[in-house]
Amino acid sequence: MKKSDFYYELPEELIAQEPLKNRSSSRLMILDKTSGSIENKRFYDIIDYLDSGDTLILNDTKVIPARLYGVKEGTGGAIEFLLLHKRSLDIWEVILKPGRRAKAGARFVFGNGELRAEILDIVNDGNRLVRFEYEGVFEEVLDRLGEMPLPHYITKKLEDKDRYQTVYAKNSGSAAAPTAGLHFTPELLKRIEEKGVNIGYLTLHVGLGTFRPVKADDILDHKMHSEFYVLPDETAELVNKTKENGGRIVAVGTTATRVLETAGMNGLPLKGMTGWTDIFIYPGKEFHVIDALITNFHLPESTLIMLVSALAGRENVLNAYAEAVREKYRFFSFGDAMYIR
């Protein structure tokens, strides 16, 4: 299977540059994974497609302001840090720009010196391990100095940091938002619960590998990035009970899907677990846990459109994307949503 099998044409003007004022007023495409039929709705209509006894699974990760701008000690040369994940106390794996000449021992300053960093080592893909030095609480320093790490295709500055967080974001650690969840409001979630739909939470800290392009022509040669996740016991039990009672598991986003399918590789019942997942889901892979998926529209030839195609069928997905282009849906992180049922 070739990566070109997942290509589609997208006019640049359809890439959403900012979020809508009202989260749940984004558009929602309903795609039937069996028939390929399409309906065009608004996101708040999702409640009409959920039944009492179903379970929504949400990723409660919280995006950290992971982009830092500073200078190199001694030379004053400008540097950009992008924090990927914490390795241990005050030691992070980061991407540097420009970073080719940044060797172990190089030191950098951020803000007015309230945050400093020293490179310890060069690791995978040219990333660096760095040790941060500061006074006080690191998260508070980062909140003052850092910027939200918006994807490269968003060129407009985000005025409100909270709009790149879900309303239920709780556990800090992501370098990118689980964007399917950005459409929910507290009011909509309350109405969904009042209908008898269960809501469960898990955590997957989204890494920048999510946006890394597939370079191999044969998708089977692609190496997936690894991301840290937590599937709580109570969420695993909720999934098991829902299945036993004949309800559906509706994953909110590809991140929640990857955790559930990682946990379910050996079948049901699920057990709570914590670890790293590099699961790669593409057409031909079997789904053991999820029955339906709420997701955004993804980049051409990305692992995310491959995952969606595994659930709904490649032709159905590409037809739906062509319809979304014709109907001028908004694409990618701040764009509209799709519900695959």
C-alpha positions, 0 to 999 in steps of 0.5 A: 500500500502506497502513501500516494493512495491517501493523497487528496487535493486541498486548496490552501484557503480551506486550512483553518487559521483560527478557531471559531468563536463558538466551539460546537458550531463547527460543521460536522460531516456524518460518514456511514462506514458501511454505506459511505453515505454522507450527511452535513450537520453542525457539531452540536448535532452530534447528540442526535447520533449518540444513544443511551448506553453508548460511551464517549472516550475523551483524551484529557491531555493538556497542551503545554506552552512548549515553544520557547525563544531564547539566545545562545550564551556567549554568541547571542544567536537566536534559538527556538526550543520545542519541548517534546517530553520530560525524561526526568526531573528538569531533563527534557527531549527537545527539538532545536531550530537552528540546531545542527551546531548545538553540541553537548555543553552548549547553553541557552538563556530564555526570558531575562535569564529566569530560564536557562538550559544546557544540552546534555546529549544528541538523541533520536532524529537529531533531538537534544536532551537538555537540562533546565535551570530555574527558580520556582516552579517549572510549569509556572516559568514555562507558562510565562515564557512559552508559546503554544506549539501550533502546527506549521500550517497555522501561521496566524498568532493565537490570541487565547491559549485556552482555545488550543485546549479542550474544555476537559484538559487536565493532565499536562504533557502534550506538544499538540492538542487532541483536536477532535475534542476542541469542538466540545463545550461543557454545556454539550457534554452535560446534555450528552450525559443527560441523554444517558451516554457515558463519558470516560477519560484516558490520557495520551500526550501527543508528540510532534510525530503526529505531524511528521510526514510519511516519507516511505513510499510503502507505508509498511516501511514507516516507523511510527512515533511513540507516545506516552499514555495512561488508561485508568482502571475505571475507564477500562471497566467502563469500556467493558461494561458498555460492550457487555450491555450492547453499547458502542464505544465512540472514540473522540480523536485518533489519540483516544483510538490509539490508546484503546486499540493498543490496550485491546490488541489481545481482545477484551476485556480491557485492563487499565495500563500505562506505557508507550504506544507506537501502534500504526493503524492502516487499512487491513488492521482490525479494530478490537475496541472502538465502534465509531470515531469523532475526528477532524480532517487530516493531512494528505498522506498522513498516518491519521488519514490512514487510521481513519481509512482503516475504520471507514474504508479508503474510498469512503474516506477519500470520497468524503474528503472530496465532498468536504472540499466541495462544501468548503469545510475547514480543515485540520486542527482548528477546522471542522469535524467528521463522525464515522459511525 
